[in-house]
C-alpha cells in the first residue's frame, strides 16, 4: 500500500526532512460534508496487475475512486449499514486472512503482502479506497499492517474476508464525505505519510503533494492545483511540510475564495501561505497580460487576412 507516495522497496529511506515550517495554531474547519445510508455491495475478488513502477521504486500516482449513489441521508452511514447487515464475523477467519498475507519473518503485512492483498481486493495500492482502509485500520505506517491493526480494523468494519472488505468500500467512501470524518481522515493522512522509524516530524515535499492530491479525491478544492503547482515549482525552497502547514491548508481551502481576494497577511496564516498567495497573484497577473497582448495580434492577423483576400478578389 502507498507505493505511489513512498519508497517501499527501501524502508530505511526518509519520507521527509525533519526540518519544516513552524506555523501558528489551527483554526476551526468548515468543510461541507455529506452522509447517507448505502447498500452493502459485495465486490468481486480478482487478481489485479500492479501499476507501473517508477525508477526509484515508487508507483505512479493515479488516484481513482468511485463515489456511490446516495439514496438516503444519515449521520453515520457505515455504522447504520453495519447494524442493518450485522452478519456474524469470525476473529479466527480474520487471523487466517492476515496470516495469508503476512511476511515470512515479521508478524506484519509488508510491501509484498500488501501488493498481493490489494490485488486480491481489486484495488490499486495508489487509490483513495486503500487510504480509507488504512484509516479504518488506523495503520501507523504506509506499506504495513501489523496484526493488531489488521484484526482490530476488520473487527471495526465487521469483515472477515476479502468479499466482506470489498463490500464496505461504498460506505467508507460515503462516510469520508462527512465534515468531522473527513477532518479526521485528513489529519490521519499526514501521520500516515511519516516514517515513524526515522522519527520524522514533517512530510517530504513530494510525498505531501501526492498525499494532498490523494486525500482530496472526492472533493477537490478549487485552489488545490495552484497550491500543488506552487510547491512543485518550489520558489521558497521548501523541503518539508510541517503538521501545522498541513492542518492549516484544510482551513485555507474552506475560508479563502478561489480568487484569493479575502486573504490577509495580517491573519495568523503560515508564512508559506503568504508566499503562495503572492506567487499565485503574480502568476495570474502575468497570464492576463500575456492573454491581452495576444488578442490584438490575433485580431490584426484576421483583419489583414480579410484585406488581402479582398485585394485578390478585385
TIFI-549464 format. One line per 2 residues: number of its first residue (from 1); for each residue y, z, x of N, C-alpha, C. Coordinates in Angstrom, 1 decimal, padded with zeros to 4 digits. Each point is the difference from the previous one (the first is absolute). Layout:
N
NUM	Y:Z:X:Y:Z:X:Y:Z:X  ... .
***
This chain:
314
1	-001.2:000.0:000.8:001.2:000.0:-000.8:001.2:000.0:000.9  001.0:-000.7:-000.5:001.3:000.0:000.7:000.1:-000.8:001.3 .
3	-001.0:-000.9:000.2:000.1:-000.9:001.2:001.2:-000.8:000.0  000.7:-000.2:-001.2:001.2:-000.8:000.0:001.1:000.7:000.7 .
5	000.0:001.3:000.1:001.2:000.7:000.5:-000.3:000.9:001.2  -001.3:000.0:000.5:-000.2:000.9:001.1:-001.1:-000.6:000.9 .
7	-000.1:000.3:001.3:-001.0:-000.5:000.9:-001.2:000.9:-000.1  -000.9:-000.3:-001.0:-001.1:000.8:-000.1:-001.0:-000.2:001.1 .
9	000.0:-001.1:000.7:-001.0:-000.2:001.0:000.4:000.8:001.3  001.2:000.6:-000.1:000.4:000.8:001.2:000.6:001.3:-000.6 .
11	-000.9:001.0:-000.4:000.4:001.2:-000.7:001.0:000.8:000.8  000.0:-000.1:001.3:000.9:000.8:000.8:001.4:-000.6:000.1 .
13	000.1:-001.2:-000.5:001.4:-000.7:000.1:000.9:000.7:-000.9  001.3:000.0:000.4:001.0:000.7:-000.8:000.5:-000.8:-001.1 .
15	000.2:000.5:-001.2:000.5:-000.7:-001.1:001.5:000.0:000.0  000.6:000.9:000.7:001.5:000.0:000.0:000.5:001.0:001.1 .
17	001.2:-000.1:000.3:000.6:000.9:001.1:000.3:001.3:-000.6  000.0:001.0:000.8:000.4:001.4:-000.5:001.4:000.1:-000.2 .
19	000.8:-000.9:000.6:001.5:000.0:-000.3:000.2:-000.7:-001.3  001.0:000.5:-000.7:000.4:-000.6:-001.3:001.3:000.6:-000.5 .
21	000.5:-000.6:-001.0:001.3:000.4:-000.5:-000.1:001.3:-000.7  000.9:000.9:000.3:000.1:001.3:-000.7:001.1:-000.2:-001.1 .
23	-000.5:000.1:-001.2:000.9:-000.3:-001.1:000.3:001.3:-000.9  001.0:-000.1:-000.8:000.3:001.1:-000.9:-001.0:000.2:-001.0 .
25	000.1:001.0:-000.8:-001.0:000.3:-001.0:-000.1:-001.0:-001.1  -001.1:000.0:-000.7:-000.2:-001.0:-001.0:000.8:000.3:-001.3 .
27	000.1:-001.1:-000.8:000.7:000.2:-001.3:-001.1:-000.2:-001.1  000.5:000.3:-001.2:-000.9:-000.2:-001.2:-000.3:-001.5:-000.1 .
29	-001.2:-000.2:-000.5:-000.5:-001.4:-000.2:000.0:-000.3:-001.5  000.3:-001.3:-000.3:000.1:-000.4:-001.4:-000.8:-001.3:-000.2 .
31	-001.1:-000.2:000.6:-000.8:-001.2:-000.2:-000.6:000.0:-001.4  000.2:-001.1:-000.7:-000.6:-000.1:-001.3:-001.4:-000.3:000.1 .
33	-000.9:000.7:-000.7:-001.4:-000.2:000.0:-000.5:-000.3:-001.3  -001.2:-000.4:-000.1:-000.7:-000.3:-001.3:-001.3:000.7:000.0 .
35	-000.5:000.2:-001.2:-001.3:000.6:-000.1:-000.7:-000.6:-001.2  -001.3:000.0:000.0:-000.7:-000.5:-001.2:-001.4:000.2:000.1 .
37	-000.7:000.2:-001.2:-001.4:000.1:000.1:-000.6:-001.4:000.3  -001.2:000.0:000.7:-000.6:-001.3:000.3:-001.5:000.2:-000.1 .
39	-000.6:-001.1:-000.3:-001.5:000.0:-000.2:-000.7:-000.1:001.4  -001.0:000.8:000.1:-000.8:-000.1:001.3:-000.6:-001.3:000.1 .
41	000.1:-000.7:001.1:-000.5:-001.3:000.2:-000.9:000.0:001.2  -001.3:-000.1:-000.3:-001.0:-000.1:001.2:000.2:-001.2:000.7 .
43	000.1:000.1:001.4:000.2:-001.2:000.8:-001.2:-000.4:000.7  -000.2:-001.3:000.3:-001.1:-000.5:000.6:-000.1:000.5:001.5 .
45	-001.2:000.2:000.4:-000.2:000.4:001.4:-000.4:-001.2:000.8  000.7:-000.3:001.0:-000.3:-001.3:000.8:000.2:000.2:001.4 .
47	-000.3:-001.0:000.8:000.3:000.0:001.4:001.3:-000.8:000.2  001.0:000.6:000.5:001.3:-000.7:000.2:000.2:-000.2:001.4 .
49	000.3:-001.3:000.4:000.2:-000.3:001.4:001.3:000.7:000.5  -000.1:000.7:001.2:001.2:000.6:000.5:001.1:-001.0:000.3 .
51	001.3:000.5:-000.1:001.1:-000.9:000.2:000.2:-000.4:001.5  000.9:-000.9:000.2:000.2:-000.4:001.4:000.6:001.1:000.8 .
53	-000.4:000.1:001.3:000.5:001.0:000.9:000.9:-000.7:001.0  001.1:000.7:000.3:000.9:-000.4:001.0:-000.5:000.3:001.4 .
55	000.6:-000.5:001.0:-000.4:000.1:001.3:-000.1:001.5:000.5  000.9:000.8:-000.6:000.0:001.4:000.4:-000.9:000.9:-000.8 .
57	-000.9:-000.7:-000.8:-001.0:000.8:-000.8:000.5:000.4:-001.4  001.2:-000.3:-000.3:000.5:000.4:-001.3:-000.3:-001.1:-001.0 .
59	-000.1:000.3:-001.3:-000.2:-000.9:-001.0:001.3:-000.6:-000.6  000.0:-001.3:-000.3:001.2:-000.6:-000.5:000.4:000.7:-001.3 .
61	001.3:000.1:-000.2:000.5:000.8:-001.1:000.1:-001.0:-001.2  -000.8:000.3:-001.0:000.0:-000.8:-001.2:-000.3:000.9:-001.2 .
63	001.1:000.5:-000.6:-000.1:001.0:-001.0:-000.3:-000.6:-001.4  -001.1:000.4:-000.6:-000.3:-000.5:-001.3:-000.4:001.1:-000.9 .
65	000.5:000.0:-001.3:-000.4:000.9:-001.0:000.2:-000.5:-001.3  -000.9:000.2:-000.9:000.2:-000.5:-001.4:000.3:001.2:-000.9 .
67	001.1:000.0:-000.6:000.4:001.1:-000.9:-000.7:-000.2:-001.4  -000.7:001.0:-000.5:-000.7:-000.1:-001.2:000.9:-000.1:-001.2 .
69	-000.4:-000.6:-001.1:000.7:-000.1:-001.2:000.1:001.4:-000.6  001.2:000.5:-000.5:000.1:001.3:-000.5:000.0:000.0:-001.5 .
71	-001.1:000.4:-000.6:000.0:000.0:-001.5:000.7:001.1:-000.6  000.0:001.3:000.5:000.6:001.1:-000.6:000.7:000.8:001.1 .
73	000.8:000.9:-000.4:000.7:000.9:000.9:-000.6:001.4:000.0  000.0:000.6:001.2:-000.4:001.4:000.1:000.6:000.6:001.3 .
75	-000.1:001.3:000.1:000.6:000.7:001.2:-000.8:-000.2:001.2  -001.3:000.1:-000.1:-000.9:-000.1:001.1:-001.2:-000.9:-000.3 .
77	000.1:-001.3:000.2:-001.0:-000.9:-000.5:-001.4:000.2:000.7  000.0:000.4:001.3:-001.2:000.2:000.7:-000.8:001.2:-000.6 .
79	000.8:001.1:-000.2:-000.6:001.2:-000.5:-000.6:-000.2:-001.4  000.8:-000.7:-000.9:-000.5:-000.2:-001.3:-001.2:-001.0:000.0 .
81	000.0:-000.9:000.9:-001.1:-001.0:000.0:-001.3:000.7:000.5  000.2:000.9:000.9:-001.2:000.8:000.5:-000.6:000.9:-001.1 .
83	000.9:000.6:-000.8:-000.4:000.8:-001.1:-000.8:-000.8:-001.0  000.6:-001.2:-000.3:-000.5:-000.8:-001.0:-001.4:-000.6:000.4 .
85	-000.1:-000.2:001.3:-001.2:-000.6:000.6:-000.7:001.0:000.9  -000.2:001.2:-000.5:-000.5:001.0:000.9:-001.6:-000.1:000.2 .
87	-000.4:-001.0:000.6:-001.4:-000.2:000.3:-000.4:001.0:001.2  -001.2:000.3:000.0:-000.5:000.9:001.0:000.1:-000.7:001.4 .
89	000.4:000.8:001.0:000.0:-000.6:001.3:-000.7:001.0:000.9  -000.7:-000.5:001.1:-000.8:000.8:000.8:000.6:000.2:001.4 .
91	000.1:001.3:000.4:000.4:000.3:001.4:-001.0:-000.6:001.0  -001.3:000.1:-000.4:-001.0:-000.6:000.9:000.2:-001.5:000.2 .
93	000.3:-000.7:-001.0:000.3:-001.4:000.1:001.2:-000.3:000.8  001.0:000.8:-000.1:001.3:-000.1:000.8:-000.4:000.1:001.4 .
95	-000.7:001.1:000.3:-000.5:000.2:001.4:-000.8:-001.1:000.6  -000.9:-000.6:-000.9:-000.8:-001.1:000.5:000.9:-001.2:000.2 .
97	001.0:-000.2:-000.8:000.9:-001.2:000.2:000.7:000.2:001.3  000.5:001.2:000.3:000.7:000.3:001.2:-000.9:-000.3:001.2 .
99	-001.2:000.5:-000.1:-000.9:-000.2:001.2:-000.3:-001.4:000.3  000.1:-000.9:-001.1:-000.3:-001.4:000.2:001.0:-000.7:000.9 .
101	001.2:000.6:000.0:001.1:-000.7:000.8:000.5:000.8:001.2  -000.5:001.3:000.1:000.5:000.8:001.1:-000.4:-000.5:001.4 .
103	000.8:000.4:000.9:-000.3:-000.3:001.4:-001.3:000.6:000.5  -000.7:-000.7:000.9:-001.3:000.5:000.5:000.2:001.3:000.8 .
105	001.1:000.2:000.7:000.2:001.1:000.9:001.1:001.0:-000.5  000.7:-000.3:-001.1:001.0:000.8:-000.5:-000.2:000.2:-001.5 .
107	000.2:001.2:-000.5:-000.1:000.2:-001.5:001.2:-000.4:-000.7  000.3:-001.3:000.1:001.2:-000.6:-000.6:-000.2:-001.5:-000.2 .
109	000.6:-000.6:-000.9:000.0:-001.5:-000.2:001.2:-000.5:000.9  -000.4:-000.7:001.0:001.0:-000.5:001.0:000.2:-001.5:-000.2 .
111	000.6:-000.7:000.9:000.4:-001.4:-000.1:-001.1:-000.9:-000.6  -001.1:000.0:000.7:-001.1:-001.0:-000.5:-000.5:000.4:-001.3 .
113	-000.2:001.3:-000.3:-000.5:000.4:-001.3:001.1:-000.3:-001.1  001.3:000.2:000.4:001.0:-000.2:-001.0:000.1:-001.5:-000.3 .
115	-000.2:-000.9:000.9:000.0:-001.4:-000.2:-001.2:-000.4:-001.0  -001.1:000.6:000.2:-001.2:-000.3:-000.9:000.3:000.6:-001.4 .
117	000.6:001.2:000.0:000.3:000.7:-001.3:001.0:-000.9:-000.8  001.0:-000.5:000.6:001.0:-000.8:-000.7:-000.6:-001.3:-000.4 .
119	-000.9:-000.6:000.8:-000.6:-001.3:-000.3:-000.9:000.2:-001.3  -000.7:001.1:000.0:-000.9:000.3:-001.1:000.7:000.3:-001.3 .
121	001.3:000.5:000.1:000.8:000.3:-001.1:000.8:-001.3:-000.5  -000.2:-001.1:000.8:000.7:-001.3:-000.3:001.5:000.2:000.1 .
123	000.5:000.8:001.0:001.4:000.1:000.3:000.3:-000.3:001.4  001.2:-000.4:000.3:000.4:-000.3:001.4:000.5:001.4:000.5 .
125	-000.3:000.3:001.2:000.5:001.3:000.6:001.5:000.1:000.0  000.7:-001.2:000.0:001.4:000.0:000.1:000.7:000.1:-001.4 .
127	-000.7:000.1:-001.1:000.7:-000.1:-001.2:000.3:001.4:-000.6  000.9:-000.1:-001.0:000.5:001.2:-000.6:-001.0:001.0:-000.6 .
129	-001.1:-000.6:-000.6:-001.0:000.8:-000.6:-000.7:001.0:001.0  -000.1:-000.5:001.2:-000.6:000.8:001.0:000.9:001.2:000.4 .
131	001.3:-000.3:000.0:001.0:001.1:000.3:-000.1:001.0:-001.2  -000.2:-000.5:-001.2:-000.1:001.0:-001.1:-001.3:000.8:000.1 .
133	-001.0:-000.6:000.4:-001.3:000.8:000.2:000.2:001.0:001.1  000.6:-000.3:001.1:000.3:000.9:001.1:000.9:001.2:-000.6 .
135	000.9:-000.3:-000.8:000.9:001.0:-000.6:-000.8:000.9:-000.9  -000.9:-000.5:-000.8:-000.8:000.8:-000.9:-001.0:000.9:000.8 .
137	-000.4:-000.6:001.2:-000.9:000.8:000.8:000.7:000.9:001.0  001.4:-000.1:000.0:000.8:000.8:000.9:-000.4:-000.1:001.4 .
139	-000.3:-001.3:000.4:-000.4:-000.3:001.4:001.1:000.3:001.0  -000.3:000.6:001.1:001.0:000.4:001.0:000.3:-001.1:000.9 .
141	-001.0:-000.9:000.2:000.2:-001.0:001.0:-000.5:-001.4:-000.5  000.7:-001.0:000.4:-000.4:-001.4:-000.3:-001.3:-000.3:000.7 .
143	-000.8:-000.8:-000.7:-001.3:-000.5:000.6:-001.0:001.2:000.1  000.1:001.0:-000.8:-000.9:001.1:000.1:000.0:000.8:-001.3 .
145	-001.2:000.3:-000.5:-000.3:001.0:-001.1:-000.9:001.1:000.6  000.4:001.2:000.0:-000.9:001.1:000.3:-001.0:000.2:-001.1 .
147	-001.0:000.8:000.2:-001.0:000.2:-001.1:000.8:000.8:-001.1  000.8:001.0:000.3:000.7:000.8:-001.0:000.9:-000.9:-000.8 .
149	000.8:-000.9:000.7:000.9:-000.8:-000.7:-000.7:-000.9:-001.0  -001.1:-000.6:000.5:-000.7:-001.0:-000.9:-000.7:000.7:-001.2 .
151	-000.6:001.2:000.3:-000.7:000.7:-001.1:001.0:000.5:-001.0  001.0:000.7:000.5:001.0:000.5:-000.9:000.8:-001.1:-000.8 .
153	000.3:-001.1:000.7:000.6:-001.1:-000.6:-000.8:-000.6:-001.1  -001.3:-000.2:000.2:-000.8:-000.6:-001.0:-000.2:001.0:-001.2 .
155	000.0:001.3:000.3:000.0:001.0:-001.1:001.3:-000.1:-000.8  001.1:-000.2:000.7:001.3:000.0:-000.7:000.1:-001.2:-001.0 .
157	-000.6:-001.1:000.4:000.0:-001.2:-000.9:-001.2:-000.1:-000.8  -001.0:000.9:000.2:-001.2:000.1:-000.8:-000.8:-001.3:000.2 .
159	-000.3:-000.4:001.2:-000.7:-001.2:000.3:-001.0:000.3:001.1  -001.3:-000.5:-000.1:-001.0:000.3:001.0:-000.7:-001.3:000.4 .
161	000.7:-001.1:-000.3:-000.6:-001.3:000.4:001.1:-001.0:000.3  -000.4:-001.1:000.6:001.0:-001.1:000.2:000.6:-000.5:-001.3 .
163	-000.9:-000.2:-001.0:000.4:-000.4:-001.3:001.0:001.0:-000.7  -000.3:001.3:000.2:000.9:001.0:-000.6:001.3:000.0:000.7 .
165	000.1:-000.2:001.3:001.3:000.0:000.7:000.8:-001.2:-000.4  -000.7:-001.2:-000.1:000.7:-001.2:-000.4:000.6:000.2:-001.4 .
167	-000.7:000.6:-000.9:000.4:000.2:-001.4:001.3:000.9:-000.1  000.3:000.7:001.1:001.1:000.9:-000.1:001.3:-000.7:000.5 .
169	-000.1:-001.1:000.7:001.2:-000.6:000.6:001.1:-000.4:-001.1  -000.4:-000.5:-001.1:001.1:-000.3:-001.0:000.8:001.2:-000.4 .
171	-000.6:001.1:-000.2:000.7:001.2:-000.3:000.8:000.6:001.1  -000.5:-000.2:001.2:000.7:000.5:001.2:001.3:-000.8:000.2 .
173	-000.1:-001.3:-000.2:001.1:-000.9:000.0:001.1:000.4:-001.0  -000.5:000.4:-001.2:000.9:000.4:-001.1:000.6:001.3:000.3 .
175	-000.8:000.9:000.5:000.5:001.4:000.4:001.1:-000.1:001.0  -000.1:-000.9:000.9:001.0:-000.1:001.1:001.4:-000.5:-000.4 .
177	000.0:-000.5:-001.3:001.3:-000.4:-000.5:000.9:001.1:-000.6  -000.6:001.2:-000.2:000.8:001.1:-000.5:000.8:000.5:001.1 .
179	001.2:000.5:-000.3:001.0:000.4:001.0:-000.5:001.0:000.9  -000.5:001.1:-000.5:-000.4:001.1:000.8:-001.2:-000.4:000.9 .
181	-000.9:-000.8:-000.6:-001.2:-000.4:000.8:000.3:-000.9:001.1  001.0:-001.0:-000.3:000.4:-000.9:001.0:000.7:000.7:001.2 .
183	000.8:001.0:-000.3:000.7:000.8:001.0:-001.1:000.7:000.9  -001.0:000.5:-000.6:-001.1:000.7:000.8:-000.7:-001.1:000.8 .
185	-000.3:-001.1:-000.6:-000.7:-001.1:000.8:000.9:-000.5:001.1  001.3:-000.1:-000.2:000.9:-000.5:001.0:000.1:000.9:001.2 .
187	000.0:001.3:-000.3:000.1:001.0:001.1:-001.3:000.1:000.7  -001.1:-000.1:-000.7:-001.3:000.0:000.6:-000.2:-001.1:001.0 .
189	000.6:-001.2:-000.4:-000.2:-001.2:000.9:000.6:000.2:001.4  001.1:000.7:000.1:000.6:000.3:001.3:-001.0:000.8:000.8 .
191	-000.5:001.1:-000.5:-000.9:000.8:000.7:-001.3:-000.7:000.4  -000.4:-000.8:-001.0:-001.2:-000.8:000.2:000.1:-001.0:001.2 .
193	001.2:-000.5:000.2:000.2:-000.9:001.1:000.1:000.6:001.4  000.2:001.3:000.1:000.1:000.7:001.3:-001.4:000.1:000.6 .
195	000.1:000.1:001.4:-001.3:000.2:000.7:000.0:001.5:000.3  -000.7:000.8:-000.8:000.0:001.4:000.1:-000.6:000.5:001.4 .
197	-000.9:-000.8:000.5:-000.6:000.3:001.3:001.0:000.0:001.1  001.0:-000.9:-000.1:001.1:-000.1:001.0:001.1:000.9:-000.3 .
199	000.0:000.7:-001.1:001.1:000.9:-000.4:001.3:-000.7:-000.3  -000.2:-001.2:-000.6:001.2:-000.8:-000.3:000.9:000.7:-001.1 .
201	001.3:-000.2:000.1:000.9:000.5:-001.0:000.8:-001.1:-000.6  -000.1:-001.2:000.5:000.7:-001.1:-000.6:-000.9:-001.2:000.1 .
203	000.3:-000.9:-001.0:-000.8:-001.3:000.0:000.5:-001.0:000.9  -000.8:-000.7:000.7:000.4:-001.2:000.8:000.7:-001.0:-001.0 .
205	001.0:-000.6:000.5:000.8:-000.9:-000.9:-000.9:-001.0:-000.7  -000.9:-000.7:000.7:-000.8:-001.0:-000.6:-000.9:000.5:-001.0 .
207	-000.6:001.2:000.2:-000.8:000.7:-000.9:000.8:000.3:-001.3  001.2:000.5:000.2:000.8:000.4:-001.1:000.3:-001.2:-000.9 .
209	000.3:-001.1:000.6:000.4:-001.3:-000.7:-001.2:-000.4:-000.9  -001.2:000.1:000.6:-001.2:-000.4:-000.8:-000.3:000.9:-001.1 .
211	000.2:001.3:000.3:-000.3:001.0:-001.1:001.1:000.0:-001.1  001.2:-000.3:000.3:001.0:-000.1:-001.0:-000.3:-001.2:-000.9 .
213	-000.4:-001.1:000.6:-000.4:-001.2:-000.8:-001.2:000.3:-000.9  -000.9:000.8:000.5:-001.3:000.3:-000.7:000.3:001.0:-001.1 .
215	000.7:001.1:000.2:000.2:001.0:-001.0:000.8:-000.4:-001.2  000.9:-001.0:000.3:000.8:-000.6:-001.1:-000.6:-001.2:-000.7 .
217	-001.3:-000.1:000.1:-000.7:-001.2:-000.5:000.3:-000.2:-001.5  -000.1:001.0:-000.8:000.2:-000.1:-001.5:001.4:-000.1:-000.4 .
219	000.9:000.6:000.7:001.4:000.0:-000.4:000.9:-000.1:001.2  000.3:-001.3:000.3:000.7:-000.3:001.3:001.5:000.2:-000.3 .
221	000.7:000.8:000.8:001.5:000.2:-000.2:000.7:-001.3:000.5  001.1:-000.3:-000.6:000.7:-001.3:000.3:000.5:000.0:001.5 .
223	000.2:001.2:000.5:000.6:000.0:001.4:-001.1:000.1:001.0  -001.3:000.1:-000.4:-001.0:000.2:001.0:-000.1:-001.0:001.1 .
225	000.0:-001.3:-000.3:-000.2:-001.0:001.0:001.2:-000.1:000.9  001.2:000.3:-000.5:001.2:000.1:000.9:-000.2:001.1:001.0 .
227	-000.5:001.1:-000.5:-000.2:001.2:000.9:-001.1:-000.3:001.1  -001.0:-000.7:-000.4:-001.1:-000.3:000.9:000.4:-001.1:001.0 .
229	000.9:-000.9:-000.5:000.5:-001.0:001.0:000.9:000.7:001.0  000.8:001.0:-000.4:000.8:000.8:000.9:-000.8:000.7:001.0 .
231	-001.1:000.6:-000.4:-000.9:000.7:000.9:-000.7:-001.0:001.0  -000.4:-001.1:-000.6:-000.6:-001.0:000.9:000.9:-000.6:001.1 .
233	001.2:-000.3:-000.4:001.0:-000.4:001.0:000.4:001.1:000.9  000.0:001.2:-000.6:000.2:001.3:000.8:001.2:000.0:000.9 .
235	001.2:-000.2:-000.6:001.2:000.0:000.8:000.3:001.4:000.6  -000.5:001.0:-000.6:000.2:001.4:000.4:-000.9:000.5:001.1 .
237	-001.1:-000.8:000.3:-001.0:000.4:001.0:-000.8:001.1:-000.5  -000.3:000.1:-001.3:-000.8:001.0:-000.6:-001.5:-000.1:000.5 .
239	-000.6:001.1:000.4:-001.4:000.0:000.4:-000.9:000.6:-001.0  000.5:001.1:-000.6:-000.8:000.7:-001.0:000.8:000.4:-001.2 .
241	-000.7:000.1:-001.1:000.6:000.4:-001.3:-000.4:001.5:-000.3  001.0:000.8:-000.1:-000.2:001.4:-000.3:-000.4:000.3:-001.4 .
243	-000.5:001.1:-000.3:-000.4:000.4:-001.4:001.2:000.0:-000.9  001.1:000.5:000.5:001.3:000.1:-000.8:000.4:-001.4:-000.3 .
245	000.0:-000.9:000.9:000.4:-001.4:-000.2:-000.9:-000.6:-001.1  -001.3:000.2:000.2:-001.0:-000.5:-001.0:000.3:000.5:-001.4 .
247	000.2:001.3:-000.1:000.2:000.6:-001.3:001.3:-000.4:-000.6  001.0:-000.1:000.8:001.4:-000.3:-000.6:000.0:-001.5:-000.4 .
249	-000.8:-000.8:000.6:000.1:-001.4:-000.4:-000.4:-000.2:-001.5  -001.0:000.8:-000.5:-000.3:-000.1:-001.4:001.2:000.4:-000.9 .
251	000.7:001.0:000.4:001.2:000.4:-000.7:001.1:-001.1:000.1  000.1:-000.7:001.1:000.9:-001.1:000.3:-000.3:-001.1:-001.0 .
253	-001.2:-000.4:-000.2:-000.4:-001.1:-000.9:000.3:000.3:-001.4  000.1:001.3:-000.4:000.2:000.4:-001.4:001.5:000.2:-000.3 .
255	000.8:000.3:000.9:001.4:000.3:-000.3:001.0:-001.0:000.5  -000.4:-000.8:001.0:001.0:-001.0:000.5:-000.4:-001.4:-000.6 .
257	001.1:-000.7:-000.5:-000.2:-001.3:-000.6:-000.3:-001.0:001.0  -000.6:-001.2:-000.5:-000.4:-001.1:000.9:001.2:-000.5:000.8 .
259	001.2:000.1:-000.6:001.2:-000.6:000.7:000.6:001.0:001.0  -000.6:001.3:000.1:000.4:001.0:000.9:001.4:000.5:-000.2 .
261	000.6:-000.4:-001.1:001.4:000.4:-000.2:000.3:001.5:-000.2  -001.0:000.7:-000.5:000.1:001.4:-000.2:-000.5:000.9:001.1 .
263	-000.2:-000.6:001.2:-000.4:000.7:001.1:001.2:000.6:000.7  -000.1:001.3:000.4:001.1:000.6:000.7:-000.5:000.8:001.2 .
265	000.6:-000.3:001.2:-000.4:000.7:001.2:000.4:001.4:000.0  000.8:000.4:-001.0:000.4:001.4:-000.1:-001.1:000.9:-000.6 .
267	-000.9:-000.6:-000.6:-001.1:000.7:-000.6:-001.1:000.3:001.1  -000.9:000.9:-000.3:-000.9:000.4:001.0:-001.2:-000.9:000.2 .
269	000.3:-001.2:000.3:-001.1:-001.0:000.3:-000.3:000.0:001.5  -001.2:-000.3:000.4:-000.4:-000.2:001.4:000.9:-001.0:000.7 .
271	000.4:000.2:001.2:000.8:-000.9:000.7:-000.6:-001.4:000.1  -001.3:-000.1:000.0:-000.6:-001.4:000.0:000.3:-000.8:-001.3 .
273	000.3:000.7:-001.1:000.3:-000.7:-001.2:001.5:-000.5:000.1  000.8:000.7:000.7:001.4:-000.4:000.2:000.0:-001.4:000.8 .
275	-000.9:000.0:001.0:-000.1:-001.2:000.9:-000.6:-001.1:-000.9  -001.0:000.3:-000.8:-000.6:-001.1:-000.8:001.0:-000.6:-001.0 .
277	000.8:000.8:-000.7:000.9:-000.5:-001.0:001.1:-000.8:000.7  000.5:000.4:001.2:001.0:-000.7:000.7:-000.6:-001.4:000.5 .
279	-001.3:000.0:000.4:-000.7:-001.2:000.5:-000.2:-000.9:-001.2  -000.4:000.5:-001.1:-000.3:-000.8:-001.2:001.2:-000.6:-000.6 .
281	001.1:000.7:-000.1:001.3:-000.5:-000.5:000.5:-001.1:000.8  -000.1:000.2:001.3:000.5:-001.1:001.0:-000.9:-001.2:-000.1 .
283	-001.3:000.2:-000.2:-000.9:-001.1:-000.1:000.3:-000.8:-001.3  000.2:000.6:-001.1:000.4:-000.6:-001.2:001.3:-000.8:000.1 .
285	000.9:000.6:000.7:001.4:-000.6:000.1:-000.2:-001.3:000.8  -000.8:000.0:001.1:-000.2:-001.2:000.8:-000.7:-001.0:-000.8 .
287	-001.0:000.4:-000.8:-000.7:-000.9:-000.8:000.9:-000.7:-001.0  000.9:000.7:-000.6:000.9:-000.5:-001.0:001.0:-001.0:000.7 .
289	000.5:000.4:001.2:000.9:-000.9:000.7:-000.7:-001.3:000.4  -001.3:000.1:000.4:-000.8:-001.2:000.3:-000.2:-000.9:-001.2 .
291	-000.2:000.6:-001.1:-000.2:-000.7:-001.2:001.2:-000.8:-000.5  001.2:000.8:000.1:001.3:-000.7:-000.4:000.3:-001.1:001.0 .
293	-000.3:000.1:001.2:000.3:-001.0:001.0:-000.8:-001.3:-000.2  -001.2:000.2:-000.5:-000.9:-001.1:-000.2:000.3:-000.8:-001.3 .
295	000.6:000.7:-001.0:000.3:-000.6:-001.3:001.0:-001.2:000.2  001.2:000.2:000.6:000.9:-001.1:000.1:-000.5:-001.2:000.8 .
297	-000.9:000.3:001.0:-000.6:-001.0:000.8:-000.9:-000.9:-000.9  -000.8:000.7:-000.8:-000.9:-000.7:-000.9:000.8:-000.8:-001.1 .
299	001.1:000.5:-000.5:000.8:-000.7:-001.0:000.6:-001.2:000.7  000.5:000.1:001.2:000.6:-001.1:000.7:-001.0:-001.2:000.2 .
301	-001.2:000.4:000.4:-001.1:-001.0:000.2:-000.3:-000.8:-001.3  000.0:000.8:-001.1:-000.3:-000.6:-001.3:001.1:-001.0:-000.4 .
303	001.3:000.5:000.2:001.2:-000.8:-000.3:000.0:-001.3:000.9  -000.3:000.2:001.2:000.1:-001.2:001.0:-001.1:-000.9:-000.4 .
305	-001.2:000.5:-000.3:-001.1:-000.9:-000.4:000.3:-000.9:-001.2  000.7:000.7:-001.0:000.4:-000.8:-001.2:001.0:-001.1:000.3 .
307	001.0:000.4:000.9:001.0:-001.0:000.3:-000.6:-001.2:000.8  -000.9:000.3:000.9:-000.6:-001.1:000.7:-000.8:-000.9:-000.9 .
309	-000.6:000.6:-001.0:-000.8:-000.8:-000.9:000.9:-000.9:-000.8  001.2:000.6:-000.4:000.9:-000.9:-000.8:000.5:-001.1:000.8 .
311	000.3:000.2:001.3:000.5:-001.1:000.9:-001.1:-001.1:000.1  -001.2:000.4:000.1:-001.1:-000.9:000.2:-000.1:-000.9:-001.3 .
313	000.2:000.7:-001.1:-000.1:-000.8:-001.3:001.0:-001.0:-000.2  001.3:000.4:000.5:001.1:-001.0:-000.1:-000.3:-001.2:000.9 .
***
